[in-house]
Amino acid sequence: MFFSGCLYAGGGWPKPKDEGYFKLGQGIINGSNYYEPNGNVADIVTTNFYETYLYGEYGLTSRFTINTYLPIFARVTKNSQVNAKTGKEISPGDQLNSLGDFLFGFKYGIIPNKRIVWSAQLNLKLPTGVSNGGKTELLQTGDGAFSQMLQTDVSTSFGNFYASAM
């Protein structure tokens, strides 16, 4: 959840110059109930979200890294509702296939090669997804808004573990 929304990549460490990490991935979310703010579980129409994405990080210099998260195919489906007694359809199913919202990040290593590292990052989200799709116009693969987030990360490692604060 955090990864796709904000590009939490690599903590405070920028990628070394000319090194990268690239991934083609697939994610699936299926839901048939919803947890209300008071903790009660409410049944909802079964909804599915499928996403195929490209993720990448690349070090342009020893201090400057670019990140990207590109949902190149997103599919949202909503099952139809059928009356259990009569078998009649109450609400039709719906579906949407499109791109998702693209994310681009630019990380700069302020203190890149010390025991404790520090970096600043600018994340930009482009509204390439659909915010009101399907026949019902209730399905979405994006929120329809351009957004940006400026963050700073401080990180350190010890053995095979690391700690990072944003």
Secondary structure, DSSP 8 states (H G I E B T S, - for coil): -HHHHH---STT----TT-EEEEEEEEEEEEEEEE-TTS-EEEEEEEEEEEEEEEEEEESSSSEEEEEEEEEEEEEEE--EE-TTT--EEE--EEEEE---EEEEEEEEEE-SSSEEEEEEEEEEE--S-SSBTTTT-B-SS-S--EEEEEEEEEEEETTEEEEE-
